[in-house]
Amino acid sequence: MSDIKTILDKQRKFFDTDTTKNVEFRIKQLKALKEAIKKYENEILEALRLDLNKANFEGYATEVSLVLAEINHAIKHIRKWSRPKRANTPIVHFLSTSYIVTEPYGVVLVMSPWNYPFQLAMSPVVGAMVAGNCVIVKPSEYSFNTSEIIEKIVTEIFTDEYMTVIRGGREANQTLLNEKFDYIFFTGGPTVGRIVMESAANHLTPITLELGGKSPCIVDETANVKLAAKRIIWGKLLNGGQTCVAPDYLLVHKNVKDELVREMINYIEVFYGEEPEKNVDYPKAINQKHFDRVKGLMSSGDIISGGRVNEDTRQIAPTLMSGVTWNSAVMQEEIFGPLLPIMEFEELADVIAMLKNHPKPLALYLFTNSKANEKMVMQKVAFGGGCVNDTVIHVASHYIPFGGVGNSGMGQYHGANSYATFSHPKGIVKKSNLLDVYLRYPPFKDHLKLLKKLMK
């Protein structure tokens, strides 16, 4: 492991040269990253297959293409985002003008997880770059092969005084967190998120936490059941269920439950065949520990479909479960695997009341053709983001913010929100020398009456 203190010192000195504040420099670095990703595209996809058994299509669609889209969007809009912005000025400051300028934080730490190891490392990095920061990237060692290609790309195109990759496990994480950064961006689970937040607090370092949780999927009696089944199974089984915004459990109206289950079983077979756990394009669990944990959760409910595993490849068949309550083991933690517990309801109001009694999820999905039901859920339930009549796809848009709330995280990114996350907005008031209003200066005499009139 490289000497972190030395790298931090080099990055601070480089940042102090103001090189990264130059917009043309930022664009040049973003273009270099884009070309390197395209150059090593096949190696990235192969690394994703080795780590998670992702098919090339899935690897490109959910990882490579999203990073390239972020880069293209950033290059297109960086000049607009970085321009000073005029702001209104209160009349009591007459004659003055107000404006907001953004500046990078400095040296930032990006800590990424193993489940989308390329995208969840490089998308925040793009945000840090477009805002003008220096970056230390800490990818997960669970996704060893992808971390290796990330290190190769960064080392090839950037100097370590601008960006570097630190490899290693928990010891490396703790060593990094002991140091003072100007900003920390962490993606992972709530348990480690608390450790990151505590470490950041010791240095009063601002942070973004992209965490997770149990994201509900609601299907009411008005939904297009067949299409809902198709889109739920697609979103649930992306990356073998190892997705922070995957539908974690299903709440379905009792009148459409049986039909929905039949359609979901059908689409599992359509997508992955009769034995998904043997399908060469079906993702696997990241490691044995994770495989055993998810496999163990199967016993906490009645298996409707699936339930099989491939011990040799760590693949777990898509498994639909009933007979589940909030006290079941499978409902006590984020599943992060291809198990889908199903609970039924009669009244949507009961579902909303139940969701309010649990931590705010990272995502929520609602399948309905009722505008009243849509309005009710969107207004009454707090969650990070989500979809109506689809799953997961909100994450792929750089036009809307992505992030959690409460237990599922804090802060947002993607597109302009990434620029805002990695920038500090400075508010400036520029006062004219042509006029100096006496009102604020003592002795105050009858100034209070005039002040109250001006402040109305």
Summary of the structure (lengths in Angstrom):
residues: 456
radius of gyration: 25.0
end to end distance: 61.2
largest distance: 87.5
contacts: 1542
relative contact order: 0.14
helix: 48%
strand: 18%
